[in-house]
Amino acid sequence: MAGHSKYKNIMHRKGAQDKKRSSAFSKLSREITVAAKMGLPDVDMNPRLRAAVNAAKAASLPKENIQRSIDKASRGDAENYEEIRYEGFGPGGVSLIIEALTDNRNRTATNVRVAVGKNGGNLGAGGSVSHAFDRVGLISYPASAGDADTVFEAALEAGAEDVTSSEDGHEVWTAQGDLHEVAKALEAKLGEAEGAKLAWRPQTMVAVDADDAATLFKLIDALDDDDDVQTVWGNYEISDEIMETLG
């Protein structure tokens, strides 16, 4: 899909600071704990936990941190996290879906509203933008997994619906209910994925100019800095020229 790799680049820009790394580790640990608490604390029996652990490994989260997060859920002393989705609009009319895991709904709602409002956006009611996205499965592989043709053939045989390949890696898209079956089939051919999760895939993209892109970056950074916010999805498309200008 045109533009998806560009918006992924915005979400995961290189040169992350230590603060960003620490925040990312916190979010990964939280997802592992929630996944282990919702199902069995065994990666072979719990697809969500397996996906969370794979994502943590890909991000270089230390093994002891991963095990500690699983043990926390097993002991029953983990916080009770609630999954919440916020929908709204960013600069340039971009649609945003913000997913959070929180133990304090009021705190998270306030923080998300402030972050969006201060950076050229506004939150809408539930369902205000999600109708313009498809709920699908997303399996991520690094570029080293193989060339575009190799990954495409493997994905086709595994039952995937689409593949997006770029110099940054490969994104394999599946029907919502097929995510874990396809992920398992791909693992036999390509090895462990960097991540496997449910995603919000935009049906159409919105081109964003340089000024709006700069503000959008600030908005996403503000949300990323919030430990409760797990993922930000958007339908924005930014040209290579603008990306180079913004550095």
Secondary structure as UniProt FT lines:
FT   TURN            2..3
FT   HELIX           4..11
FT   HELIX           18..38
FT   TURN            43..45
FT   HELIX           47..58
FT   TURN            59..60
FT   HELIX           63..75
FT   STRAND          82..89
FT   HELIX           91..93
FT   STRAND          95..102
FT   HELIX           105..117
FT   TURN            118..120
FT   STRAND          122..124
FT   TURN            126..129
FT   HELIX           130..132
FT   STRAND          133..141
FT   HELIX           143..145
FT   HELIX           148..158
FT   STRAND          162..166
FT   TURN            167..168
FT   STRAND          169..175
FT   HELIX           176..178
FT   HELIX           179..190
FT   STRAND          195..202
FT   STRAND          206..207
FT   HELIX           210..224
FT   TURN            227..228
FT   STRAND          229..234
FT   STRAND          236..237
FT   HELIX           240..246
//
